[in-house]
Amino acid sequence: MKKFFYLAATTLQALFLISAYMIQYFSMKKMGMMRYVVYKNQVWQKQYPIVILEHTAIAFLVLLAAICFIIYFKKGSNTCGKMALPMLSAQVLLTALFVFFTVAYSSSSYRSYYFICMILALTALIQGVKVILYLKIKNV
């Protein structure tokens, strides 16, 4: 059962990353998608405090990655299993990708910026939950 949830979460992450690419691709190639993305950007900017949400998401995901590191080093690298280090590396990579994308780009330079930010944040969050569950469930 644990393998099923791991594979389902990994598949969901892959689908999220593919959808982020597809949203960016179609927002640049298709006029209808471009108009929809620009419209949603304007609506979200009016309705939500985007800057505060971005900084909160960055702080939360960096904190989650730090918690994963603390759990990993607290248990000891030898007792965590062979999948712990690659999963932790993926967590750091996804969090760094989200932070870089959020800080380096904006909605004016990248039309699908808010969509991709949400997708990258969800992907990093799923990876963080996977790492914590793997480290906590793994018997010492």
C-alpha positions in Angstrom: 0.0 0.0 0.0 2.9 2.4 0.7 4.3 1.8 -2.7 0.9 2.6 -4.3 0.7 6.0 -2.6 4.4 6.7 -3.4 3.8 5.9 -7.1 0.5 7.9 -7.1 2.2 11.0 -5.6 5.1 10.7 -8.0 2.7 10.4 -11.0 0.8 13.4 -9.8 4.0 15.4 -9.5 5.0 14.4 -13.1 1.5 15.4 -14.3 1.8 18.7 -12.6 5.2 19.4 -14.2 3.9 18.4 -17.6 0.8 20.6 -17.2 3.0 23.6 -16.2 5.0 23.1 -19.4 1.8 22.7 -21.5 0.2 25.9 -19.9 3.3 27.9 -20.8 3.5 26.4 -24.3 -0.1 27.0 -25.2 -0.2 30.4 -23.6 2.5 31.4 -26.0 1.0 29.7 -29.1 -2.7 30.0 -28.8 -4.4 33.3 -28.6 -7.4 32.0 -26.6 -5.2 30.6 -23.9 -3.1 33.7 -23.9 -6.2 35.9 -23.3 -7.5 33.6 -20.6 -4.1 33.6 -18.8 -3.9 37.4 -19.0 -7.5 37.7 -17.7 -6.8 35.4 -14.8 -3.6 37.2 -13.9 -5.6 40.5 -13.7 -8.4 38.9 -11.6 -6.0 37.3 -9.2 -3.9 40.5 -8.8 -7.1 42.4 -7.8 -8.5 39.7 -5.5 -5.5 38.3 -3.6 -2.4 39.8 -1.9 -0.1 38.1 -4.4 3.2 39.3 -2.9 2.4 38.2 0.6 1.2 34.8 -0.7 4.5 34.4 -2.7 6.7 35.2 0.3 4.6 33.0 2.6 4.8 30.1 0.1 8.6 30.5 -0.2 9.1 30.6 3.6 6.8 27.6 4.1 8.5 25.4 1.5 12.0 26.4 2.6 11.0 25.6 6.2 9.6 22.2 5.0 12.9 21.4 3.2 14.8 22.4 6.4 12.5 20.1 8.5 13.2 17.3 6.0 17.0 17.8 6.5 16.7 17.9 10.2 14.7 14.6 10.3 17.2 13.0 7.9 20.3 14.0 9.9 18.6 13.3 13.3 17.9 9.8 12.3 21.3 9.3 10.7 22.0 8.9 7.1 22.8 5.1 7.4 19.5 4.2 9.0 17.1 6.1 6.6 17.2 3.7 3.7 18.6 4.0 0.2 15.7 6.1 -1.1 16.0 8.9 1.5 18.9 10.8 -0.1 17.4 10.9 -3.7 14.0 11.9 -2.3 15.7 14.6 -0.2 17.7 15.8 -3.2 14.5 16.0 -5.2 12.9 18.0 -2.4 15.8 20.5 -2.4 15.7 20.7 -6.2 12.0 21.4 -6.5 12.1 23.9 -3.7 15.0 25.7 -5.3 13.2 25.7 -8.6 10.1 27.2 -7.1 12.1 29.9 -5.2 14.1 30.7 -8.3 11.1 30.9 -10.6 9.1 33.0 -8.1 11.9 35.5 -7.5 13.4 35.7 -11.0 10.2 36.1 -13.0 7.0 38.1 -12.8 3.6 38.0 -14.5 4.7 40.7 -16.9 7.7 38.7 -18.2 6.1 35.3 -18.0 2.4 35.2 -18.9 1.6 31.9 -17.1 3.6 33.0 -14.0 0.9 32.5 -11.4 -0.2 29.1 -12.8 3.3 27.8 -12.9 4.1 29.2 -9.4 1.1 27.3 -8.0 2.0 24.1 -9.8 5.7 24.3 -8.7 4.6 25.0 -5.1 2.2 22.0 -5.1 4.9 19.8 -6.6 7.4 20.8 -3.9 4.8 20.4 -1.2 3.9 16.9 -2.3 7.6 16.0 -2.4 8.1 17.4 1.1 5.2 15.3 2.4 6.6 12.2 0.7 10.0 12.7 2.3 8.6 13.3 5.8 6.4 10.3 5.6 9.2 8.1 4.3 11.6 9.2 7.0 9.0 8.9 9.8 7.6 5.5 8.6 11.0 4.0 8.0 11.9 1.8 11.0 15.0 2.7 12.9 
